[in-house]
Amino acid sequence: LKESFIVSGSQDLTLKIWKLPESISSKQVKGQLPGMEGLHAACTEKAHDKIMFVSRGTQLVTSGSDGLLKLWTIKTNECVKTLDSHEDKVWGLHSNKLDNALVTGSADSSIVLWKDVTETELAEELAKKEDEILKKQELSNLLHEKRFLKALGLAITLDQPHTALIVIKAILQEPQGKDDLEKNLLRLRNDQKEAILRYCTIWNTNSRNCHEAQCVLNILLTHVPPDTLLQYSGIRGTVEALIPY
């Protein structure tokens, strides 16, 4: 905000931003009380006790009698994160000069140090997306080279049922498709076989994919011992989903 302003917190569960020098309420965030309009679940249940500006004045951190810390974006009046580590009222709320850490003290006799990990999380998310792009390219190469076992394993690693289905369809299009499918499925690890069975419950609901699903089911149910199948963590749900078909 370009204007000079102050922020107040109240026992009525509201935060108000006041312009100066007029001291007129320009923005208000209200809690969850009957007949009150505002942000759903963006409030403290008891009261706002401490308020602090962070992120170069673009956000607020509030602490309340419910022991929760809430991070608010001033421009949108939105609570973007709720932090829960205290069991009682938060009496102390302070930040460092670098504006990347907070310390809170509570009536529950605990002191908690909070660190801003926004940049770390963004970097991790970016690295994850880049890794997924590389794996998708690798998968495309594996399919082109007809390295089906590794392609199927990679699709399961990415947890992409549709991609796994594409691999299975490609295998079945080979001259010895059913034999190749059996050979590749039986070479999978048990956790990978369990994932494929779970995918079958999705494929089997679509008439365009039920043939592939039935091929996979026939192979696994014929060659994997019942005792091994019963060890799969999600086998009950998988069987229940397949029974209607």
NORBEL-V492824 format. One record per helix or strand of 2 or more residues. SS is the DSSP state (H for helix, E for strand). FROM is the first residue (numbers start at 1). TO is the last residue. If there is no record, write none. Layout:
ss->{SS SS}
from->{FROM FROM}
to->{TO TO}
This chain:
ss->{E E E E E E E E E E H H H H H H H H}
from->{5 15 25 48 59 68 78 90 101 111 118 148 161 177 190 210 226 235}
to->{9 19 29 54 64 73 84 95 106 115 144 157 172 186 203 223 230 243}
